[in-house]
Amino acid sequence: MATYELYYWPTIPGRGEFVRLALEDAGADYLDIARLPEDEGGGVKALMKMMRDEGNELQPLAPPFLKSEGQLIAQTANILHYLGPRLGLCPGDDSSQRRAHQLQLTIADFITEIHDVHHPIAVSLYYEDQRAEARRRAPLFISERLPKYLAYFERVLERNAAADRAHLIGTATSYVDLSMFHLLAGLDYAFPRAMAQQASRIPLLRALHQRLPARPRLAAYLASPRRIPFNLHGIFRHYPELDVSEPS
């Protein structure tokens, strides 16, 4: 039996990728259940069965969720709060763990706003059904919310002088750093021109994003088929009409 079982949709990076990055970087023993063949106990059916099992003390509303030590733990930030100290990806003291959790929850807020650029009306509707509303929302997100969040995380790095401004929490790579790496990668995919405009304002975030792929286990994961490419079904979607216009 693997130490951890991760349950998430098998064809998108989504919110599950933040958990995958922590497990992969730490070299953890885990199974990505929905990506296993059905004859090995995997697939989406296994995910749905676990999610609907009334025998679970607390049923999760949606993936991702993690099975560990007989517990079923849901919500990305909550999963990472649990995993961080166990994987050596968060300092062990209470204060640092609270700060890491706070930052991860702020990342979660940012992710929701990113998703709602292309789905501003309803998750149940296709993008094509709300294209006009998305085109109204996108410029406001790019001019107001994107720089606000990026500036906040840049300040967090600036103030972490103990780590030479290289980490968001503590003096070593944490799950929050890994999540920020994925967040920036997703934004680069979804809004490449808008992110290019922001580059000079976030040098520390850019340095973090460039530095982390050099970590051996993370590098191996990013080069492997286990890393699901960004696509038009996840949180980060590239619709050119939602990005800023190309310079004339």
N, C-alpha and C positions, 0 to 999 in steps of 0.2 A: 504494500500500500504506500502510495506517495504521501509525503508529509502534508501537502496542500492539494486541494482540488479547486480549480478556478472554473467558474461557470459564467460564460459570456457568449454572445453571438459569434459564430465562427467566421464571418465574412467581412467584418468591419473592425478597425482598430477601436473606435469608440471610447467609452469610459473604461472598458476593461483593459485597454492598453496601458493605462497608468499603473495598474496592478501588475500586469505582465512585465513591465520594465523593472519594477522592484524585484520581482522573483528572478528574472533573468540576470540582472546585474549582481545579485547576491549568490547566484548559482544554486538556488533553492530546488529542492526535489518537489516538483509539482506536475499535475496533469491539467491540461486545458481541455476539459471534458467535452464540450460541444464540438471540438475539432477532431476528436477521436472517431473512428468508425463505429457504427451502431453495433456491430457484432463484438466490439470490445467494450460495450457499455457506454458509448459516447453518442454524439450527435445532439441535435436540437431537442429531440424527444426526451433525452436524459436530462437536459437542462430544465425543460418544462415540467417533467415529473418531479424533480427536486423542488422546484419553485412552488408547486401546488400540493406538495406532500403535507397533509394536515397533521402529520406526526411531528413536524418541526415546531419547536417551542415558539419561534417567532418567524413567520413566513415572510420572505422578502417580497417587496412589491415588483421589483424588476432586477435583471442582471445589471452590473456584476454582483456576484456573491461568492464567498469563499467558504469551503468546508475545511475545518482544522480542529483537531482534538475533540471531535464530537460536536463542535459548534458550527452554526451556519451564520456567517457574518456578512451583512449587506452594506451597500453604499460605499462608493469608492474611497472617500476620505476616511470613513470608519475602518474599512479594510486596511488601509495603509497605516492608520493609527495603531492598529493591532500588530501589523507585520513589522513596522519600522524597527522597534527595539529588538525583535526576534531575529531580524535579518542583518542587524548591524548597520541599519540605514537611518538611524536617529539616535541622538544621545539618550542615555538612560535616565537622566534626571527629569522630574516632573515638569519643571519650568520649560525645558527645551521641548519636551513632548507636546506641551500645550501650545507653544509657539509654532511648532511644525504643523500641528493640527489646524491651528488658526490660518496659517498660510495655505494649507491644502483646501480648506473650506472656501477661502477667497478665490483660489483657482477654480473651484467648482462653480462659484458665482459667475466667473468670467466665461467658463465653458457654456453655461446656460445662455448668456448673452450672445456668444458666437453662434450657437445653434439657432437662436431665434432670428438671426439675420436672414437666413434662408427659409425659415418656417415661422414667420411672425404671427400667423393667424391660428394654425392648428397643426399638431403633429400628424393628425390623421389625414391631412390633405397632402397631395403631391406639391412639390415646388411649383410646378406649372400652374397650379390652381391659385397660387398666391404670389405670383411673380411681380405683379404691380406693387403690392404691399412691401415685398422684399426690396424692391428697387427704391422705395421711399425710405425704408429703414436703414439700408446699407450706408448711405453717406453720413447719416447721423452717428452710426456706430463707428465709422472710420474717423470721423472728425472729433468725436466726444469720448466715447467709451474706450476705444482701443488705446489712445494715448494715455487716458487716465489710469487704466490698469497697468500698462507697461511702465509708466512713470513710477507707480507705486512699488512694483517689484524691483525696479532699478534702484529706488531709494533703500529698499531692504538690503540689497547687496552692498550699497555704499556704506551703510551703517554697520555692517558686519566686519568691522576692521580686524577683529580677532582672527578671521580667516582670510585676511588680505583681500577682502571683497570678492572672494571666489565662490562662496557658498551662501545659500539663503538662510541656513540655520547651522550653528555649530562650526566646527573647523574641518569637517570631512564631508564627503558626498552623502547626501540624505535622499530619502524618497521624494522630498519636495524639489530638490534639484533635478531629479529624473523626470518628475512631472512637468517642471518648467521646460526641460528639453523637448518633451513631446508637445507641449502647448505651443512653443515657438515653431516647431516643425510643422504643426498643423496650420498655424497662421500663415506661414510662408507658402504653404500649399493653397490655402483658400484665398488669401489676399496678397499675392506676391508684390504688386506695385505699391500698395499701401504700406506693407512692411518695409520695403526698400526706402520709403520716405521717412520711416521711423528709425532707421538703422543708426544714424548719427546721434540720436537721443538716448540710445540704450546700449552703450558700448559694453557694459558689464554683463548684461543679459546675453549679448551676442558672443562675448568671450566664453560664457558658460555653455552656450549652445554648441560652440565649436570644440570645446575642450572635452566634453563628456564622451563623445564617440570614440575617444582614444582609450577608454577603459576596456580592458581585454574582453571580459564577458559581454559587455554591452556591444562592443564592436562585432563580436561573433554573432550575437543575436540579430543585430541590424543587417548583417550580410546574409542571414539565413532565410529560408522560406517561412519560418515561424513569424517573421515580421510582416504583418498584413499591410499592403500599400494603402495610402489614402485613396478614397473613392467617393462617388456621388451618392453614397448611402449612409454615411456616418455623420459625425458632428461637424467635421471640417470638410467643406465642399467648395470646389472651385467653379464658380459661375463667373465668367469674365465680366459680365454686365454689372456685377455687384462690387467689383473692385474699382479703384480710382481709374480715371481715364489715362491712357498713355499720353506722354508729352507730345504736343503737336510740333 
